[in-house]
Amino acid sequence: MKELSIGTHLSVAKGYAALAKDAVQIGANTFQLFIRNPRRARAKELKPGEIETFLDILQKHGWS
């Protein structure tokens, strides 16, 4: 039987790494990431080290 993908809308207000941590906490096995609001041209600013932390979480949970 094919594994069911389960995720939800999560906020990037606290940063991308926090979004990935929230996905892990709720037991999601997938998520979709929007790097900016489609109604605005501006993307959320990245904090130093945030991408590395985000990518580490993705790799640890098989979301590469």
Backbone torsions as a table, in degrees:
resi	resn	phi	psi	omega
1	MET	NA	137.1	179.8
2	LYS	-70.6	137.8	178.3
3	GLU	-68.3	136.1	178.3
4	LEU	-83.1	130.3	176.8
5	SER	-84.9	125.7	-178.5
6	ILE	-126.5	125.1	178.3
7	GLY	-153.6	-176.1	-179.6
8	THR	-156.0	172.3	175.7
9	HIS	-75.3	124.6	177.9
10	LEU	-124.4	149.8	-176.8
11	SER	-84.2	145.0	172.1
12	VAL	-100.5	11.6	-177.3
13	ALA	-56.5	-34.5	-179.9
14	LYS	-94.0	2.5	179.0
15	GLY	112.0	164.3	-176.8
16	TYR	-70.5	-36.6	177.6
17	ALA	-64.3	-40.2	178.2
18	ALA	-64.6	-36.3	177.3
19	LEU	-61.3	-46.2	179.5
20	ALA	-63.8	-40.6	177.7
21	LYS	-63.3	-40.1	177.7
22	ASP	-62.8	-40.3	178.8
23	ALA	-61.9	-42.2	177.3
24	VAL	-63.0	-44.8	-176.4
25	GLN	-61.1	-36.9	-178.8
26	ILE	-87.6	-1.3	177.5
27	GLY	82.9	19.1	178.6
28	ALA	-68.8	146.9	175.1
29	ASN	-111.4	7.4	175.2
30	THR	-161.6	161.6	170.0
31	PHE	-158.6	157.9	176.9
32	GLN	-111.8	136.1	-174.9
33	LEU	-115.8	124.2	173.4
34	PHE	-105.3	119.3	-175.7
35	ILE	-80.5	-10.1	174.7
36	ARG	-155.4	157.3	174.7
37	ASN	-69.1	127.7	-178.4
38	PRO	-63.7	-14.7	179.0
39	ARG	-90.4	-3.6	179.7
40	ARG	-129.3	157.8	178.5
41	ALA	-90.4	-13.8	-172.3
42	ARG	-90.4	131.8	175.0
43	ALA	-95.2	158.5	178.3
44	LYS	-66.7	137.7	178.0
45	GLU	-68.0	144.5	178.2
46	LEU	-95.0	137.2	176.1
47	LYS	-88.2	152.2	178.6
48	PRO	-56.2	132.5	178.5
49	GLY	82.1	-8.1	-175.2
50	GLU	-65.3	-41.2	-179.4
51	ILE	-64.3	-42.1	178.9
52	GLU	-61.1	-44.5	178.3
53	THR	-63.3	-44.8	178.5
54	PHE	-58.2	-48.6	-179.1
55	LEU	-65.8	-35.9	176.3
56	ASP	-61.3	-43.5	178.9
57	ILE	-64.4	-43.2	178.6
58	LEU	-58.8	-47.7	-178.2
59	GLN	-65.1	-43.5	-178.7
60	LYS	-59.2	-33.4	-176.1
61	HIS	-105.2	11.7	175.1
62	GLY	73.1	26.0	-179.8
63	TRP	-103.6	44.8	-177.0
64	SER	-90.3	NA	NA
